[in-house]
Amino acid sequence: MTSLRRTLYVDPSFGLAAFQLARAHEQGGDVAAARRAYEQALRTLDPDDIRHEAILDQVDLGDVAAACSLRLTTLSGGPS
């Protein structure tokens, strides 16, 4: 998790790093931190950001955004 936090410190708009950090927090049982990171991911996922083209060739940002929304709903006690 440290490397993901450092990545987001350097580049807070790196939505994929925020998503991975959220997943790590959720796996570790820190629901509040997971929620914050999923929210950050949703705010910062930008399909027009060409800085991370190599990653974006392998990942559909729409799928990542949908996963973030689903996890936020689940973590909030909503329907899964």
HUQUI-V98689 format. One record per backbone hydrogen bond with DSSP energy under -0.5 kcal/mol. CO is the residue of the C=O (numbers start at 0). NH is the residue of the N-H. If there is no record, write none. Layout:
# HUQUI-V98689
{{CO NH} {CO NH}}
This chain:
# HUQUI-V98689
{{0 4} {1 5} {2 6} {3 7} {4 8} {5 9} {6 10} {10 13} {12 14} {13 16} {13 17} {14 18} {15 19} {16 20} {17 21} {18 22} {19 23} {20 24} {21 25} {22 26} {23 27} {24 29} {25 28} {28 30} {29 33} {30 34} {31 35} {32 36} {33 37} {34 38} {35 39} {36 40} {37 41} {38 42} {39 43} {40 44} {43 14} {45 48} {47 49} {48 51} {49 52} {51 54} {51 55} {52 56} {54 57} {54 58} {58 60} {59 62} {59 63} {60 64} {61 65} {62 66} {63 67} {64 68} {65 69} {66 70} {67 71} {68 72} {69 73} {70 74} {71 75} {72 77} {73 76}}
